[in-house]
Amino acid sequence: MSFSETLSILVSTTLILVIYTILYRENPAFRFGEHLLVGATVGHALVLGVFQIRDLAVIKIQSGLVTGNLGDIAYIIPLILGAMIYLQYSKTYRYLSKVSIALMLSVGISLSIRGLLFVNVIGQIKGAIRPLTSIQSVVYLIGVVCVLLYFVYEKRASDIAGPLPKIGRYLLMLTMGAYFANALLGRLSIVIGTLNNLLVAPAWYLIPIALLIIAADAITRSNKSKQGIEAI
């Protein structure tokens, strides 16, 4: 293993252990790791944004000015709209930033509604009305009907619907539990991957050092608290 690889492993292990010190108590080491993570994330996002502007707009505008292609020159419009957002910091021209913000929100909401409509509404309807040629189709249809009855007719027509609204409630609880378990397993897989990185040489050499530092800090704090009590 080369020196650079060893150094990168030791640095990453140190940062992982620094973040895990929050399990002991709030401390300056954890705050340093937290600020470092936030700063690195923001810096990475900023650099990516600059390169995207360069690759998706500036280069195409320069090419359009050379070739006379109006389609490439038109990329100057989103650049101007993006720059107008920063007029939010100007008291005189703040109203111009609202044009860019309104356009950005309207386009984003329209695209979101379109995606949600096709996936969560039309897709669900197509899945519910497909031919009942398998057990999966039958269970899917029963689940849709029971859940709809739970939301619409649980109180007003419980005598007519019978136990179907209650079955819909149980199905909802089962679905939410499955979503929660899936999210939990995803987080656990991240923790397991982190532990796998810690339990290899030379990374695990730092674990005893971290434990000794925590033990020394705990003993020091205990002695200080005892001295404070005796002084009182």
C-alpha positions as CSV (number, residue, x, y, z in Angstrom):
1,M,0.0,0.0,0.0
2,S,1.4,3.4,-1.0
3,F,1.9,6.3,1.3
4,S,-0.9,8.3,-0.2
5,E,-3.4,5.4,0.1
6,T,-2.4,4.9,3.8
7,L,-2.7,8.6,4.5
8,S,-6.2,8.8,2.9
9,I,-7.3,5.8,4.9
10,L,-6.1,7.3,8.2
11,V,-7.6,10.7,7.4
12,S,-11.0,9.2,6.5
13,T,-10.9,7.0,9.6
14,T,-10.1,9.9,11.8
15,L,-13.0,11.9,10.4
16,I,-15.4,9.0,10.9
17,L,-14.3,8.6,14.6
18,V,-14.6,12.3,15.1
19,I,-18.2,12.3,13.9
20,Y,-19.0,9.2,16.1
21,T,-17.7,11.1,19.2
22,I,-21.2,12.6,19.4
23,L,-22.3,9.3,20.9
24,Y,-20.2,10.2,23.9
25,R,-21.0,13.9,24.3
26,E,-21.0,17.2,22.4
27,N,-17.4,18.1,21.9
28,P,-15.1,20.4,19.8
29,A,-13.9,17.5,17.7
30,F,-17.4,16.7,16.6
31,R,-18.1,20.3,15.8
32,F,-14.9,20.5,13.7
33,G,-16.0,17.4,11.8
34,E,-19.5,18.7,11.4
35,H,-18.3,22.1,10.1
36,L,-15.8,20.4,7.8
37,L,-18.6,18.2,6.3
38,V,-20.9,21.1,5.7
39,G,-18.1,23.2,4.2
40,A,-16.9,20.5,1.9
41,T,-20.5,19.8,0.8
42,V,-21.2,23.4,0.0
43,G,-17.9,23.9,-1.7
44,H,-18.5,20.8,-3.8
45,A,-21.9,22.0,-4.8
46,L,-20.6,25.4,-5.7
47,V,-17.8,24.0,-7.9
48,L,-20.3,21.7,-9.6
49,G,-22.6,24.6,-10.2
50,V,-19.9,26.7,-11.7
51,F,-18.8,23.9,-14.1
52,Q,-22.4,23.3,-15.1
53,I,-22.9,26.9,-16.0
54,R,-19.6,26.8,-18.0
55,D,-20.5,23.6,-19.8
56,L,-24.2,24.1,-20.4
57,A,-24.3,27.8,-21.1
58,V,-21.1,29.7,-21.5
59,I,-19.4,27.3,-24.0
60,K,-22.6,27.1,-26.0
61,I,-23.0,30.8,-26.1
62,Q,-19.5,31.3,-27.3
63,S,-20.0,28.6,-30.0
64,G,-23.3,30.3,-31.0
65,L,-21.6,33.7,-31.4
66,V,-18.9,32.1,-33.6
67,T,-21.3,30.0,-35.7
68,G,-24.3,32.3,-35.6
69,N,-26.6,29.6,-34.2
70,L,-29.5,31.3,-32.5
71,G,-30.3,28.2,-30.5
72,D,-27.0,28.4,-28.7
73,I,-27.1,32.1,-28.3
74,A,-30.5,31.8,-26.6
75,Y,-28.7,30.2,-23.6
76,I,-27.9,33.7,-22.5
77,I,-31.6,34.1,-21.4
78,P,-31.3,31.6,-18.4
79,L,-28.0,33.2,-17.5
80,I,-29.6,36.6,-17.2
81,L,-32.6,35.2,-15.3
82,G,-30.2,33.4,-12.9
83,A,-28.2,36.6,-12.4
84,M,-31.4,38.5,-11.7
85,I,-32.0,36.3,-8.6
86,Y,-29.1,38.1,-6.9
87,L,-30.9,41.4,-7.2
88,Q,-32.8,40.1,-4.1
89,Y,-30.0,41.8,-2.1
90,S,-30.7,45.2,-3.8
91,K,-33.4,47.4,-2.3
92,T,-33.9,49.3,-5.5
93,Y,-34.1,46.4,-8.0
94,R,-35.4,43.6,-5.7
95,Y,-38.6,43.4,-7.7
96,L,-36.7,42.1,-10.7
97,S,-35.6,39.0,-8.8
98,K,-39.3,38.0,-8.3
99,V,-39.5,37.4,-12.1
100,S,-36.8,34.7,-12.0
101,I,-38.1,33.2,-8.7
102,A,-41.7,33.0,-10.1
103,L,-40.5,31.5,-13.3
104,M,-38.4,28.9,-11.5
105,L,-41.1,28.0,-9.1
106,S,-43.8,27.7,-11.8
107,V,-41.7,25.5,-14.0
108,G,-40.6,23.3,-11.1
109,I,-44.2,22.9,-9.8
110,S,-45.5,22.2,-13.3
111,L,-42.9,19.4,-13.9
112,S,-43.6,18.0,-10.4
113,I,-47.3,17.9,-10.9
114,R,-46.9,16.3,-14.3
115,G,-44.7,13.5,-12.9
116,L,-46.9,13.0,-9.8
117,L,-50.0,12.9,-12.0
118,F,-48.7,10.2,-14.3
119,V,-47.0,8.1,-11.6
120,N,-49.3,8.4,-8.6
121,V,-52.7,8.9,-10.3
122,I,-52.8,7.5,-13.8
123,G,-50.3,4.7,-13.0
124,Q,-52.3,3.7,-10.0
125,I,-55.6,3.7,-11.9
126,K,-54.0,1.5,-14.7
127,G,-52.7,-0.9,-12.1
128,A,-56.1,-1.1,-10.4
129,I,-58.2,-1.8,-13.5
130,R,-55.9,-4.3,-15.2
131,P,-57.3,-7.8,-15.8
132,L,-57.6,-10.1,-12.8
133,T,-55.5,-12.9,-14.2
134,S,-53.2,-13.4,-11.2
135,I,-53.3,-13.4,-7.4
136,Q,-51.2,-10.2,-7.4
137,S,-53.8,-8.3,-9.5
138,V,-56.6,-9.5,-7.2
139,V,-54.7,-8.5,-4.0
140,Y,-53.8,-5.1,-5.6
141,L,-57.5,-4.4,-6.4
142,I,-58.7,-5.4,-3.0
143,G,-56.1,-3.2,-1.4
144,V,-57.0,-0.2,-3.4
145,V,-60.8,-0.6,-2.7
146,C,-60.2,-1.1,1.1
147,V,-57.9,1.9,1.4
148,L,-60.3,4.1,-0.5
149,L,-63.2,2.9,1.7
150,Y,-61.1,3.7,4.8
151,F,-60.7,7.3,3.6
152,V,-64.2,7.9,2.3
153,Y,-66.7,5.7,4.0
154,E,-65.3,4.7,7.3
155,K,-67.7,6.8,9.3
156,R,-70.6,7.5,7.0
157,A,-71.2,4.0,5.6
158,S,-69.4,1.6,7.9
159,D,-72.5,-0.6,8.1
160,I,-72.6,-1.0,4.3
161,A,-68.9,-1.4,3.8
162,G,-68.5,-3.8,6.7
163,P,-64.9,-4.6,7.7
164,L,-63.4,-3.3,4.5
165,P,-62.4,0.2,5.9
166,K,-60.7,-1.5,8.8
167,I,-58.8,-3.8,6.5
168,G,-57.7,-0.7,4.5
169,R,-56.4,0.9,7.7
170,Y,-54.4,-2.3,8.5
171,L,-53.0,-2.2,4.9
172,L,-52.0,1.4,5.3
173,M,-50.2,0.6,8.6
174,L,-48.5,-2.4,6.9
175,T,-47.3,-0.2,4.0
176,M,-46.0,2.6,6.3
177,G,-44.1,-0.1,8.3
178,A,-42.6,-1.5,5.2
179,Y,-41.4,2.0,4.1
180,F,-40.0,2.7,7.5
181,A,-38.2,-0.7,7.6
182,N,-36.8,0.0,4.1
183,A,-35.4,3.4,5.2
184,L,-34.0,1.9,8.4
185,L,-32.2,-0.9,6.5
186,G,-30.8,1.7,4.1
187,R,-29.3,3.7,7.0
188,L,-28.0,0.5,8.6
189,S,-26.3,-0.5,5.3
190,I,-24.4,2.8,5.5
191,V,-23.3,2.2,9.1
192,I,-22.2,-1.4,8.2
193,G,-20.2,0.0,5.3
194,T,-18.5,2.5,7.6
195,L,-17.7,-0.1,10.1
196,N,-16.2,-2.3,7.4
197,N,-13.9,0.6,6.5
198,L,-12.9,1.0,10.2
199,L,-12.1,-2.7,10.8
200,V,-9.2,-3.0,8.3
201,A,-5.6,-2.2,8.7
202,P,-4.3,0.5,9.2
203,A,-7.7,2.1,10.1
204,W,-8.4,0.0,13.2
205,Y,-5.1,1.2,14.8
206,L,-6.9,4.5,15.5
207,I,-9.8,2.9,17.4
208,P,-7.8,2.2,20.6
209,I,-6.4,5.7,20.5
210,A,-9.9,7.2,20.2
211,L,-11.1,5.1,23.1
212,L,-8.2,6.1,25.3
213,I,-8.9,9.8,24.6
214,I,-12.5,9.4,25.5
215,A,-11.7,7.5,28.7
216,A,-9.2,10.2,29.7
217,D,-11.8,12.9,29.1
218,A,-14.4,11.0,31.1
219,I,-12.0,10.5,34.1
220,T,-11.0,14.2,33.9
221,R,-14.6,15.4,33.9
222,S,-15.4,13.0,36.8
223,N,-12.5,14.3,38.9
224,K,-13.5,17.9,38.2
225,S,-17.1,17.2,39.2
226,K,-15.9,15.6,42.5
227,Q,-13.7,18.5,43.2
228,G,-16.6,20.9,42.6
229,I,-18.9,18.9,45.0
230,E,-16.2,18.9,47.7
231,A,-15.6,22.6,47.3
232,I,-19.3,23.2,47.9
